[in-house]
Amino acid sequence: MFSGFTSIFNSLDRLLEAEYFLVRSSGADLSEFQFEFNAFLSASRSVTFMLQSDLSKARGFQEWYSDRQAGMKQDTAMKYLLELRNISQKAGPVPVTTSGSTRGGVHRRFVHGKHPVPEENINKKV
């Protein structure tokens, strides 16, 4: 475990920002959903960058974080979200479709495209 006086307030703020956009996306129409989901992808991707910045000088952080990075690289959902973030930043909106609605809101699902949806996420709500 790492030690030393550090602050992760910037990282926590970015995590709350990502959550804010994800929550806003749930009740949005399709075009607003694209905006909110794009903002979520961007903010969520930057959480790890902020964490590295916040804790870069903390003793033991690099070793601890290297282990976490290896785990994140093996997580198919995290890899897919990274691909979606790259799409949204460099190529345009993430392909999603509306698959119906319930009293709880509209359901959105990822659309197969150049970047296939990971097997365990097929037919799951965004």
C-alpha positions in Angstrom: 0.0 0.0 0.0 1.2 3.5 -0.7 1.7 6.2 1.9 2.3 9.9 2.2 0.1 12.9 2.5 -1.9 13.2 -0.7 -5.3 14.4 -1.8 -7.6 12.6 -4.2 -10.3 15.3 -4.2 -9.7 16.0 -7.9 -10.2 12.3 -8.8 -13.3 12.1 -6.7 -14.7 15.2 -8.3 -14.1 13.7 -11.8 -15.8 10.5 -10.7 -18.8 12.5 -9.5 -18.8 14.3 -12.8 -19.0 11.0 -14.7 -21.8 9.8 -12.5 -23.7 13.1 -13.0 -23.6 12.7 -16.8 -24.5 9.0 -16.6 -27.6 9.8 -14.5 -28.6 12.7 -16.8 -28.4 10.4 -19.8 -31.0 7.9 -18.4 -33.9 10.2 -19.0 -32.8 12.0 -22.2 -34.1 11.7 -25.7 -31.8 10.2 -28.2 -29.8 13.3 -29.2 -29.5 14.5 -25.6 -28.5 10.9 -24.7 -25.6 11.1 -27.2 -24.4 14.4 -25.6 -24.7 13.1 -22.0 -23.2 9.7 -22.8 -20.3 11.3 -24.6 -19.6 13.5 -21.6 -19.9 10.5 -19.3 -17.3 8.6 -21.4 -14.9 11.5 -21.4 -15.2 12.2 -17.7 -15.0 8.5 -16.7 -11.9 8.0 -18.8 -10.2 10.9 -17.1 -10.7 9.5 -13.6 -7.6 7.3 -13.9 -5.6 10.2 -15.3 -6.6 12.4 -12.4 -5.8 9.6 -9.9 -2.4 9.3 -11.4 -1.9 13.0 -11.2 -3.2 13.2 -7.6 -1.1 10.4 -6.3 2.0 10.6 -8.5 4.3 11.5 -5.7 2.8 9.1 -3.1 5.3 6.4 -2.1 4.2 3.0 -3.4 1.5 4.4 -5.7 3.2 3.4 -9.0 3.5 -0.3 -7.9 -0.1 -0.3 -6.6 -1.4 1.3 -9.7 0.5 -1.0 -12.1 -1.4 -3.9 -10.6 -4.7 -2.2 -11.0 -3.8 -1.2 -14.6 -3.2 -4.9 -15.4 -6.6 -5.8 -14.1 -8.3 -3.0 -16.0 -6.7 -4.1 -19.2 -8.2 -7.5 -18.7 -11.7 -6.2 -17.9 -13.7 -6.5 -21.2 -16.4 -3.9 -20.1 -13.6 -1.4 -19.3 -11.9 -2.1 -22.6 -15.2 -1.6 -24.4 -15.9 1.7 -22.7 -12.4 2.9 -23.6 -13.2 2.0 -27.3 -16.5 3.8 -27.0 -14.7 6.9 -25.6 -12.2 6.8 -28.4 -15.1 6.6 -31.0 -16.9 9.5 -29.4 -13.8 11.6 -29.3 -12.4 10.8 -32.7 -15.2 9.5 -35.0 -18.6 10.6 -33.8 -21.5 9.5 -31.7 -21.4 6.0 -30.1 -23.9 3.8 -32.0 -26.9 3.1 -29.7 -30.5 2.3 -30.4 -33.7 2.7 -28.5 -35.2 -0.7 -27.6 -38.4 0.3 -26.0 -39.6 2.0 -22.9 -41.1 1.2 -19.6 -42.4 3.2 -16.7 -38.8 3.4 -15.6 -37.7 5.1 -18.8 -36.3 4.4 -22.2 -33.9 1.5 -22.8 -30.9 2.1 -24.9 -28.7 -0.7 -26.2 -25.3 -0.6 -28.0 -25.4 -1.3 -31.7 -22.9 -3.7 -33.3 -20.5 -1.8 -35.4 -16.7 -1.8 -36.1 -16.2 -2.4 -32.4 -18.3 -5.4 -31.4 -20.1 -5.4 -28.1 -18.4 -7.8 -25.6 -20.2 -11.0 -25.3 -21.2 -10.5 -21.7 -22.7 -7.1 -22.5 -24.9 -8.1 -25.4 -28.6 -7.4 -24.8 -27.8 -5.5 -21.6 -29.0 -1.9 -21.1 -26.4 0.9 -21.5 
